[in-house]
Amino acid sequence: MINSNSSLNVYSPTSLKDLLQLYKKIPTAHLYGGGTDILKDQSRKYLKLPENLIYLKKVPELSYITRTERYLEIGSCVTINRILSIGNHVVPEALFSALQSITPPSIKNLVTIGGNIFTKRNTYPVLLLMNISIELKSSDSSRWIQINKLFSNNGKIELSPNEIITRIRIPFETGNKQTFSIFGDLCFCSLANIQKNVLNNINFLFHIFDGNSYRSREVEAEVSGHNLPLSDRTVGYITGLFVSFMEKHDISPYHRAYINNLLTSYLKNLSGEEAVY
């Protein structure tokens, strides 16, 4: 129930141009796609809503999906279920698993890819590892950035005045062995290229929801190039390097131990013949 004592203005632009002009006019307005970010923190009998809401779902430019030989472009207001409907023969495996992991199932018809990135939820760590591009637009500017430039070191989103996320660009060449798993508040994802039992290269990271992502390119370089399966000695060496990397960051002892066990298990089960972990 909405609190009837509070004023509420809802705007529904029908083109990207109108949206950007409206947002420039009302920069304090809340952008509303699926609306799950508004509802998730509500604990009162009456919904507490911002004074001004801009509804995005009537802007067709934010709902386009296009595909080329090199990448998949998705508008920021495309829902999770719609992306899943494309199929895992098109959507990269790790991203497809991340999309499937969003619960409850019914919410996939509401949650948008842009909103999920904005709140750094399930899809964010995979897209970060894939180093996707994000288009940002305002009434005065348009630019593309890599996703790792979207948030500051303290986790706050960094947008210029009146900018919004309009679409994302996902490359297809992201690895022939991909992993995505969630363990409580911890997520692990990896992208590996394996040819004839040789680990040509691998990228992996751990992400703590409502926290930070942890990735070491130096450790990735150490493990890349090895024959598979990895020997116990190599697994111990690589996990030891990552433990040293974690000691440089503010990670709880609980998460450090969990990450160490997950990485050890993943590396021991990494092979060229079977799907990874």
N, C-alpha and C positions, 0 to 999 in steps of 0.2 A: 504494500500500500504506500502511496506517495503522500508525504506530508502536505496537506492542502493549505497549510498556513504559509508555506514558502512559495515564492514566485519561481516559475520555471519557464524558460524560453527554449523551444526546440526548433532548430533550423534544419531544413532538408534540401541542400543544394543538389541540382541535377546535372552538373557538369564540373569538371575539374577547375575550370576557370572561375566559375561562380564560387566554388569551395574556397579557393585560395584568396579570392577577394574578400569573402566573408570572414575568413580567419584573420586576415590582416585588419579588418574592421573591429573584430572582437577577439583579440589575441588571448584573452583569459578563458575563452570557451573550451569546454571539454569535448574532444573528438570521440565520437561514439560509433563503433562498428558492431562488434558482437555484444559489447556491454558487460562482459564478464569481469573486467577490471573494476567496474563500478560496484557490482554485486558482491564480489568476493569478501569485502571487508565490512559488509553491512551486518549489524547485530541488533538493530533496533526494530521496533514494531513498524515504524515508518521509514521508508527509504530516504536516505539523505543524499540529495542530488545537487550538483552544481547549478548555479543560476542559469547558465547558458550551455546548451548541448547542441553540437553539430552532428547530425546523423549522416553517416558516410555511405550507406548502402545504396543510395540512389545515384551515386556518381559512377557511371559505367566505366570510366577509365581506370578505376581502382579494382575492377573485377575481371580484367582481361587475363587470359593465360595464352602465351605464345611459346612456340618451340622452334628452335633451329637445330642444326647439326651439332652445335657446340654448347648450347645452354638452354635452360628453361626459364622463361620470364613469367613471374606471377604478381598480379596486382595485390596491394597490401590488404584489401578487404575480401580477398578470396578465402572462403571458409576451409577448415581442415578437412571436412568430409569431401569437399569438391576436389581438393588436391589428391586425396586418397583415391577418388574415382578415376583419376588418370591412369592409375595402375603402377605396380612396382617394376614393370618393364620399362617405364619412362622415368619415374621418380627414383633418384638414387636410393639404394637399399637402406642405408643408415638413416636417411631423412624419412623414408617411408615408415621405418620402425619407430622413429621419434613421434611421427604424426599419430600412429596407432596407439602409442602409449598415453595419449591424452585422455583422461577420464573425468567424469563418467562418459560413456559413449554418446549420449544424447547431446553433450555440450559441444561435440565436434561440428554440429550444425550452426553453432553460434560463434565459436572462437575463430578469429581470423589470423592469418599468418603474420600480418603486421603487428597485431596486438600481442601475439605470442613472442615475437622478437622483442617488442617494447618492454615486456615484463620479464624477459630473460628466462622463459620457461622451456618446455621440452625441446623445441626445435632449435633454440638458440645455440647450444654447444655444438651441435652438428653443423649448423650453418657457419659458425665461427671457424670450425676446423676446415670447412670447405672454402673458407675465405671468399664468401659470396660478395657480390656488389649490391649496393642499395642506392636507389634513386631518391633524392630529396628535392622537393620543390616548394617554392613559395610564390607569391604573386610577382616577385621581382627577380627570382633566380631559379636555376635548375642545376643540379650537380650529382655526380656519382661518387660514392665513397666505398671503401672496403668496410665490412661489418666491424672489424676490430677498431675502427675509428669512430664508431657510433657512441660508445660509452667512454667516460673518463676513467681515470685510475680508481676513483672512489665509487664507481658504479653508476654514476648519473649520466643520463642520456645527454649528448651534446648536439643540439640543433641550433641553427641560427634562428633569429626571430621569425615566427610565422611559418617555419618549415614543417612539412609533413613527409612521412614515408609514403611514396606512391607505388613503387614496385621493387621487386628483388630479382636478381639474375643469378641463377644457380648453374655452375659448370657441370657438364656430364663427366669429364675426365677427372674423377675423384678417387679412383682405386677400385680394383676388381675383388677385393675382400674388405667388407665393411661391417662395422659393429656398432650397435647402440644398445645400452642396457641401463636400467635405473635400479638403484638399490637404496630405498628410503629417500633421503634428501641428497643422494649422491648419484651422479650420472657419469658413465664412461662411454666414450666413443672413439673409434679408430678407423682410419682409411689406409689400406695397404695395397701395394702393387706386388703381386707374386707371379713369377714366371719360372716354370720348371724347377720348383722347389727352392727358388732363390728369392729372398725378400729384397726386392729392388729398392723399395723405400716404404716408409711407414710414418704416418702422423697420428698422434693420439693425445687426448686430453681428458682430464677429470674436471667435472663442474659440480660445485655445491650450490644447490638452489638457494636463492636469497643470499648468495655469497659470490665467490669468484671462480674463475676458470684457471686451471693449472696445466701448462704445457711446457716442455723443454725441448727445443729444437736440437740442442746438443745431444741429449739422450737419444732422440730419434735418429740422428746421424750415426751414433755409435751402433745401433742395432741394424740399421739398413745395410744391405749387402751380404748378410749372413745366409748360409744355407739353412734350410728347414728340414726337420724340426730343430729348434735351438737346443744346445746342450745345457745341462743343469748349471754348468759353470758360467755359460754366457747369460742365462736367465738371472743367476745370482748377481753377476756383474752389473747387468742393466738395471735391475731393481735397486741395487745399492747406489747407483748413480742417481736414480730418481728420488731415493730417500734423502740423499745429500741435497738435491734440488729443493725438496719440500722443507728442509730445515731452514732455508732462507726465507720462507714465507710463514705467515701467521695462520697455520693450519692446526686444528685441534688434534691432540694425541689419538682420539677416537678415529678421526678421518684419516690421519696418517697411517694408522695400522690397517684400516679397511682398504685404503688405496694400495698399500704395499701387497696385501693378500690378493686383491683383484688383478693387479698388474702381473704378479707372479703366476697366477692361474692362467691368465690370458696368454702370456708368452710361452708357457709350457704346452699349451694346447694349440698354438699357432702352427699350421702346416699348409702345405701346398695343395693337398688333395681334397681337404674337407672345408666346409664353410667354417669360418672362424667363430669362436666363442659366443 
